[in-house]
Amino acid sequence: MRKAVALFVTLGILSLISLMIMNSFDLMTKSFKHIENVEKLNQTKVVINDIEKVLSAITKEIKDPETLELLVGAYPPISDEDGLFSLAFELDIMSKAININLIMEDFNKTTPNRVLKVKEKYMPIFEYIFNTYRIRDGEFFLQLLLDTLDTDSIARNLDTEIVLNDINFLNGLIVNRSQFNQIISEYQAKSDDKEILQVPWEDFFYFSYNKDNTIIDCNFMSRNLAYSIGLDIYENQDSEAVELSSDSDIGEIPLSCEMLESDDNIEKMKIYNMAEFNTTKNYFLKGSVYYSTNSVSDSFKFIYNLKVKRIVDIEVQDSED
């Protein structure tokens, strides 16, 4: 049964994308050829709509963690015989880390004594990062994060409000890795601390335009995240919980929810909303698409919510990228 589902998912993705995108490209190459930017915009809209239709059809079959695992990954590039179009497509799990837009606690927001803090439950994660990767001034880095996540332009510490020096900097959300890299660059320039570049931030956080809270899937989360909140990891159900460093051989084995099953972990997993994938909870996939026709090419990233079966966030790459 599982092999049949795997075959359906793989062939379904490839065949549906091929058919729908071929139709879209054929349609679009017959119009707007005289205006490249208009064609590119319209072509990308068509591709986005078709990707959503493909995923909506396929993900109706995704009802358990095993089948979900078959869906993610990089798919073989698709192209037509004449070389008029090609498409590359990749999916990954986003709901395996923490939405960085949720880390801030905002006290007394309507008074002059407004206080911004990292929520208490997330402080062990930052402390783990700062200690493990030897970050020189973790407090300053947190101030940069908090002054980015708030919506005003008031610096609550010296040089922590980036928007005051860069009017194009987005304030109030951290929407993608590119914006987060600006924060890292700002920290590094002012603290002269190159160690910040060694942190595998995606082990702990993801970036998005939304503030939706999703589960953290314990079948896909990183060991780093598990270490940072003090979870006991059972390498098998017959052994004792073991302490593992992130560079150990055993530490390379992917985590599973089964490896975290213990009375000691229950409360922590509730606090961080950790659970297996199921169809009743918001659950995000992140996708990357690159396509080209005989006249235009473009790439974009998107977030797809498995619960509602639709794309909820899109980031089209700048033309110069």
C-alpha positions in Angstrom: 0.0 0.0 0.0 2.8 2.4 0.9 4.6 1.7 -2.4 1.4 2.4 -4.3 1.0 5.7 -2.5 4.6 6.6 -3.1 4.2 5.9 -6.8 1.0 8.0 -6.9 2.6 10.9 -5.2 5.7 10.9 -7.4 3.9 10.3 -10.7 1.1 12.5 -9.7 3.3 15.5 -9.0 5.3 15.0 -12.2 2.4 14.4 -14.6 0.1 17.0 -13.2 2.8 19.7 -13.2 3.8 18.7 -16.7 0.3 18.8 -18.1 -0.8 22.0 -16.4 2.4 23.9 -16.9 2.7 22.9 -20.6 -0.8 24.2 -21.1 0.0 27.4 -19.3 3.2 28.0 -21.2 1.5 27.3 -24.5 -1.2 29.8 -23.6 1.2 32.5 -22.4 3.8 32.4 -25.2 1.0 33.4 -27.6 0.5 36.7 -25.9 2.4 39.6 -24.4 5.6 38.8 -26.3 6.1 42.4 -27.1 6.2 43.4 -23.4 8.6 41.3 -21.5 7.8 42.5 -18.0 4.1 42.1 -18.6 4.6 38.6 -19.9 6.8 37.6 -17.1 4.3 38.9 -14.5 1.4 37.1 -16.1 3.4 33.9 -16.7 4.4 33.8 -13.1 0.8 34.2 -12.0 -0.2 31.3 -14.2 2.6 29.1 -12.8 1.7 30.0 -9.2 -2.0 29.2 -9.8 -1.1 25.9 -11.5 1.3 24.9 -8.7 -1.4 25.5 -6.2 -3.9 23.3 -8.2 -1.3 20.5 -8.4 -0.6 20.6 -4.7 -4.2 20.8 -3.8 -4.9 17.6 -5.9 -1.9 15.7 -4.6 -2.1 16.7 -0.9 -5.6 15.3 -0.5 -3.7 11.9 -0.3 -1.3 13.2 2.4 -2.9 12.1 5.7 -0.1 10.7 7.8 3.6 11.3 8.5 4.8 8.4 6.3 3.1 9.7 3.2 4.1 13.3 3.9 7.8 12.2 3.9 7.3 10.9 0.4 6.1 14.3 -0.8 9.1 16.4 0.2 12.3 16.8 -1.7 13.6 17.9 -5.1 11.7 16.7 -8.1 13.4 15.9 -11.5 13.4 19.0 -13.8 10.5 19.0 -16.3 11.0 20.2 -19.8 9.3 19.7 -23.2 10.9 18.1 -26.2 11.5 21.4 -28.1 13.1 23.2 -25.2 10.4 25.8 -25.1 10.0 25.5 -21.4 11.6 23.9 -18.3 10.6 23.8 -14.6 12.5 22.9 -11.4 10.4 22.2 -8.3 11.3 21.5 -4.7 9.4 21.1 -1.5 10.5 21.0 2.1 8.9 21.0 5.6 8.6 24.5 7.2 6.7 23.4 10.3 9.8 21.9 11.9 11.1 25.1 13.6 9.7 28.2 15.3 8.2 31.2 13.5 10.6 33.9 14.5 7.8 36.5 14.4 6.3 34.9 17.5 9.3 35.3 19.8 8.5 38.8 21.2 6.7 39.7 24.4 5.3 43.3 24.3 4.6 44.9 27.7 2.9 48.2 28.4 2.7 48.8 24.6 0.4 51.9 25.0 2.6 53.7 27.5 6.0 55.5 27.4 7.3 52.6 29.5 6.9 50.0 26.8 9.1 47.0 27.3 10.1 44.5 24.6 11.4 41.1 25.7 11.9 37.7 24.2 9.2 35.4 25.5 10.5 33.3 28.4 10.0 29.9 26.7 12.3 31.0 23.8 15.2 32.2 25.9 16.7 28.8 26.4 17.0 28.5 22.7 18.9 31.7 22.3 21.1 30.9 25.3 21.9 27.6 23.7 22.8 29.3 20.4 24.9 32.0 22.1 26.8 29.5 24.2 27.2 26.8 21.6 28.4 29.1 18.8 30.3 31.5 21.1 28.3 34.6 20.2 30.1 37.6 21.7 27.1 39.9 22.5 23.9 38.0 22.5 22.0 40.8 24.3 22.8 43.2 21.5 21.7 40.7 18.9 18.4 40.2 20.7 17.8 43.9 20.8 18.3 44.1 17.1 15.7 41.3 16.6 13.2 43.0 19.0 13.5 46.4 17.4 13.0 44.8 14.0 9.9 42.9 15.2 8.2 45.9 16.8 6.4 48.3 14.4 7.8 51.6 15.6 11.1 53.3 14.7 12.2 54.0 18.3 15.6 52.5 19.2 15.5 50.9 22.6 19.2 50.6 22.7 22.1 52.2 20.9 21.9 51.5 17.1 19.4 48.7 17.4 16.7 50.2 15.1 18.0 49.4 11.6 15.2 51.3 9.8 16.6 54.6 11.1 19.6 54.1 8.9 17.9 52.2 6.0 14.5 53.5 5.1 13.9 50.5 2.8 14.4 48.0 5.7 11.1 46.3 6.5 10.0 46.8 10.1 7.5 44.8 12.1 8.2 41.4 10.7 11.1 39.2 9.6 9.8 37.8 6.3 12.6 35.9 4.8 16.2 34.8 5.2 17.5 37.8 3.1 16.0 40.2 5.6 17.4 38.2 8.5 20.8 38.3 6.9 20.6 42.1 7.1 20.2 41.8 10.8 23.1 39.5 11.1 25.2 41.9 9.0 24.2 44.8 11.2 25.2 42.8 14.3 28.5 41.7 12.8 29.5 45.2 11.7 28.8 46.7 15.1 30.2 43.9 17.3 33.0 42.6 15.1 31.8 39.0 15.8 32.1 36.6 12.9 30.9 33.7 14.9 27.3 34.8 14.2 27.8 33.5 10.6 28.3 29.9 11.9 24.8 29.6 13.4 22.5 27.2 11.4 19.5 29.5 12.0 17.1 27.3 10.1 17.6 24.6 12.7 15.7 26.8 15.1 13.6 29.3 13.2 11.7 30.0 10.0 10.8 33.3 8.4 7.5 34.4 6.9 5.1 37.2 6.3 2.6 35.7 8.7 2.4 35.2 12.4 0.5 32.0 12.3 1.4 29.4 14.9 1.9 25.9 13.6 3.0 22.6 15.2 6.7 21.8 15.3 6.8 18.4 13.7 9.0 16.2 15.9 9.6 13.8 13.0 11.4 16.6 11.0 12.8 19.0 13.6 16.6 19.3 14.1 18.5 17.8 17.0 19.8 21.3 17.6 16.3 22.5 18.5 15.8 19.5 20.7 19.0 20.1 22.5 18.2 23.8 23.0 15.0 23.1 24.9 16.5 20.2 26.9 14.6 17.3 25.5 15.8 13.8 26.3 16.5 11.8 23.2 16.0 8.0 23.2 18.0 6.5 20.4 15.8 3.4 20.7 13.1 2.4 23.0 15.3 -0.2 24.8 18.0 2.3 25.8 18.4 5.1 28.3 18.2 8.7 27.1 21.6 9.9 26.0 23.3 13.2 25.8 24.6 13.8 22.3 26.7 16.6 20.9 25.6 17.9 17.5 28.8 16.7 15.9 28.6 13.1 17.1 28.0 10.2 14.7 24.7 9.2 16.4 23.7 12.9 16.3 23.5 12.6 12.5 20.6 10.2 12.8 17.3 12.1 12.1 15.0 12.6 15.0 11.6 11.0 15.2 8.6 11.6 17.6 9.1 8.1 18.9 12.6 9.0 20.1 11.2 11.8 22.2 8.5 9.8 23.9 9.0 10.0 27.6 7.3 11.4 30.7 10.1 13.9 31.1 9.5 15.4 27.6 5.7 15.6 27.6 5.4 19.1 29.3 8.2 20.7 27.2 6.7 19.3 24.0 3.3 20.8 24.9 4.9 24.2 25.6 6.4 24.3 22.2 3.5 22.7 20.4 5.5 19.7 19.2 3.6 16.9 17.6 3.3 14.6 14.6 1.8 15.9 11.4 -2.0 15.5 11.2 -4.6 17.1 8.9 -6.4 19.1 11.6 -3.6 21.5 12.4 -2.0 24.3 10.4 1.1 22.8 8.7 3.4 24.6 6.4 5.5 23.4 3.5 8.0 25.7 1.7 8.5 25.4 -2.0 10.9 26.7 -4.6 10.1 27.0 -8.3 12.3 28.0 -11.2 10.8 28.1 -14.7 11.9 29.3 -18.1 10.2 29.6 -21.5 11.6 30.6 -24.8 11.1 34.3 -23.9 11.0 34.7 -20.1 12.3 33.0 -16.9 11.5 33.6 -13.3 11.8 32.0 -9.8 9.7 32.2 -6.7 9.3 30.7 -3.3 6.0 30.0 -1.6 4.5 28.6 1.6 1.7 26.0 1.3 -0.7 25.2 4.2 -1.5 21.5 4.2 -4.6 22.0 6.3 -6.4 24.4 4.0 -4.7 23.1 0.8 -3.6 26.5 -0.6 -0.6 28.8 -1.0 -0.6 31.3 1.8 2.6 33.3 1.1 4.6 34.0 -2.1 8.1 35.6 -2.5 8.9 36.4 -6.2 12.6 36.9 -6.7 13.8 40.3 -7.9 14.7 40.4 -11.5 18.3 41.2 -10.8 18.7 38.1 -8.6 
